[in-house]
Amino acid sequence: MDALGNATSFSVAVPYVKLHVGDPGAAGTANPATETTRKSVSFSAATSGGLTSDADVSWTNIAGSQDATHFTCWDNISAGNFLFSGAITAGAFTAGDTYTISSGNLTVSLTLAS
């Protein structure tokens, strides 16, 4: 928020997505999926106040069988800072499968609270 309101520089070289089986909460750490691997994601240039993924994000030979209902986005593959989270629609996966969020199907926008 400082980058938006206080002229502080902010940049994320590579954002990473992690799956969750419930709301990840304010810190982004609640309800992690059995599949703990974070995958890099890339976005096209922002339009109409939002970002849209511009390539598939895939997990191969996925661990466990669950239903991903949420995702988190981080600035590091294994540690780093929690950036944002969102809901996933129809996110069931089976152990050993490949799970993919297709290009254009991960969208991000800011919502103002009143």
C-alpha positions in Angstrom: 0.0 0.0 0.0 3.0 2.3 0.6 3.8 2.0 -3.1 0.3 3.3 -3.9 0.0 6.0 -1.3 3.5 7.0 -0.1 5.7 7.0 -3.2 7.6 3.9 -2.0 9.0 1.6 -4.7 7.6 -1.9 -4.9 8.3 -4.6 -7.4 7.8 -8.4 -7.5 10.2 -10.1 -9.9 8.3 -13.4 -10.0 5.0 -14.1 -8.3 4.2 -17.6 -7.1 0.8 -19.3 -6.6 0.0 -21.8 -3.9 -3.2 -23.9 -3.5 -5.5 -23.9 -0.4 -8.5 -26.0 0.5 -10.2 -23.2 2.4 -9.8 -19.5 3.1 -6.1 -18.8 3.6 -6.8 -16.0 6.1 -5.2 -12.6 6.5 -1.7 -14.0 6.6 -2.2 -16.4 3.7 -1.1 -19.5 5.7 -4.4 -21.1 6.8 -5.9 -24.2 5.0 -2.9 -25.2 2.8 -3.5 -27.9 0.2 -1.6 -31.2 0.5 0.2 -30.0 -2.7 2.5 -27.4 -1.1 4.6 -26.4 -4.2 4.3 -22.8 -5.3 4.3 -22.3 -9.0 5.4 -19.2 -10.9 2.7 -17.1 -12.6 3.0 -14.3 -15.1 0.5 -11.7 -15.9 -0.3 -9.5 -19.0 -0.2 -5.7 -18.6 -2.9 -4.4 -16.3 -6.2 -3.3 -17.9 -9.4 -2.0 -16.4 -7.9 -2.2 -12.9 -6.9 -5.8 -13.0 -4.3 -8.4 -14.0 -4.9 -11.6 -16.0 -2.5 -14.6 -16.2 -0.9 -14.9 -19.6 0.3 -18.5 -19.3 -0.9 -21.8 -17.8 0.1 -22.5 -14.2 0.5 -26.3 -13.7 1.3 -28.7 -10.9 2.3 -32.2 -12.2 2.1 -35.4 -10.2 0.1 -33.5 -7.6 0.2 -34.6 -4.0 -3.0 -35.9 -2.4 -6.6 -35.7 -3.6 -8.4 -32.6 -2.5 -10.6 -29.7 -3.7 -8.7 -26.4 -4.0 -11.1 -23.6 -3.1 -8.5 -20.8 -2.8 -5.1 -19.7 -3.8 -2.4 -17.4 -2.4 0.2 -15.4 -4.3 3.7 -14.9 -2.9 6.9 -13.0 -3.9 9.2 -16.0 -3.3 9.0 -19.7 -4.2 9.4 -21.0 -0.6 9.3 -18.1 1.9 8.8 -14.4 1.2 5.8 -12.1 1.5 2.2 -12.9 1.1 0.8 -10.7 -1.6 -2.9 -11.6 -2.1 -5.4 -14.4 -2.2 -8.6 -15.4 -4.1 -11.1 -18.1 -4.7 -10.9 -20.9 -7.2 -13.9 -22.4 -8.9 -14.1 -26.2 -9.6 -10.6 -27.0 -8.2 -10.8 -30.7 -7.4 -7.7 -32.8 -8.1 -6.6 -36.4 -7.6 -3.2 -37.5 -6.4 -0.8 -38.1 -9.3 -2.8 -35.8 -11.7 -1.7 -32.6 -13.3 -3.7 -29.6 -12.1 -3.7 -26.5 -14.3 -5.1 -23.0 -14.0 -5.3 -22.1 -17.7 -4.0 -18.9 -19.2 -6.4 -16.1 -18.7 -8.3 -17.9 -15.8 -6.4 -16.3 -12.9 -7.5 -12.7 -12.5 -6.6 -10.2 -9.9 -8.1 -6.8 -9.0 -8.1 -4.5 -6.0 -11.3 -4.2 -4.1 -11.9 -1.1 -1.9 -13.5 -1.6 1.4 -15.9 1.0 2.7 
